[in-house]
């Protein structure tokens, strides 16, 4: 499955929206998803002219959910560690 395919996979049709960036049923993080698809064909523009996309996840518990890319929590990946 190509996460950036222009054609949505059939499993996205049953997706539920969540504002928490994890599975609404079991709480699993996105890294546990069986499949991922990002709807880059239809970006939405925020009030400050930034784009956001729908990110769809097919969880290992069989729940299909989506959230806005702008709702993704900030991580410390790429930041230098303080010593």
C-alpha positions in Angstrom: 0.0 0.0 0.0 1.4 3.4 -1.0 0.6 6.0 1.6 0.8 8.7 -1.1 -1.3 7.0 -3.7 -3.8 9.5 -5.3 -6.5 6.8 -5.1 -7.9 6.1 -1.6 -8.0 2.5 -0.5 -11.4 1.0 0.1 -10.7 0.6 3.8 -10.8 4.4 4.3 -14.5 4.5 3.6 -15.4 3.4 7.2 -12.9 5.7 8.9 -14.0 7.7 12.0 -12.5 11.1 12.8 -10.5 11.5 16.0 -8.9 14.6 17.5 -6.4 12.5 19.6 -3.6 11.2 17.3 -4.1 7.6 18.3 -6.6 4.8 17.7 -9.9 5.8 19.3 -10.7 2.1 20.2 -7.4 0.7 21.6 -5.2 3.8 21.9 -2.5 2.4 19.7 0.0 4.9 18.2 0.3 5.5 14.4 3.4 3.3 14.3 1.2 0.3 15.1 -1.1 0.8 12.1 -1.3 -2.0 9.5 -1.9 0.6 6.7 -1.7 4.3 6.2 -3.0 6.6 3.5 -2.6 10.4 3.3 -5.2 12.4 1.4 -2.9 14.8 -0.3 -5.3 15.5 -3.2 -7.5 17.8 -1.1 -5.5 19.9 1.3 -7.4 22.2 3.6 -5.9 25.7 4.3 -5.9 27.0 7.8 -6.5 30.6 8.8 -2.8 31.3 8.6 -2.5 29.8 5.1 -0.9 26.5 6.1 -2.0 23.3 4.5 -3.2 20.3 6.4 -4.2 16.8 5.2 -6.4 13.9 6.3 -4.2 11.1 7.5 -6.0 7.7 7.5 -4.8 4.7 9.7 -6.0 1.1 9.7 -5.1 0.0 13.2 -4.0 -3.5 14.2 -7.3 -3.8 16.2 -9.2 -3.4 12.8 -10.4 0.1 13.6 -10.0 2.7 10.8 -9.6 6.3 11.9 -8.4 9.6 10.5 -7.0 12.8 12.0 -5.8 16.1 10.5 -2.0 16.3 9.9 -2.0 19.5 12.0 -3.2 17.5 15.0 -0.1 15.4 15.0 1.7 15.8 18.3 5.1 17.6 18.3 8.0 15.2 18.7 11.6 15.8 19.7 12.9 13.8 16.7 15.8 15.6 15.1 16.6 17.8 18.1 20.0 17.6 19.6 20.2 16.0 23.0 21.3 18.3 25.8 24.4 17.2 27.8 
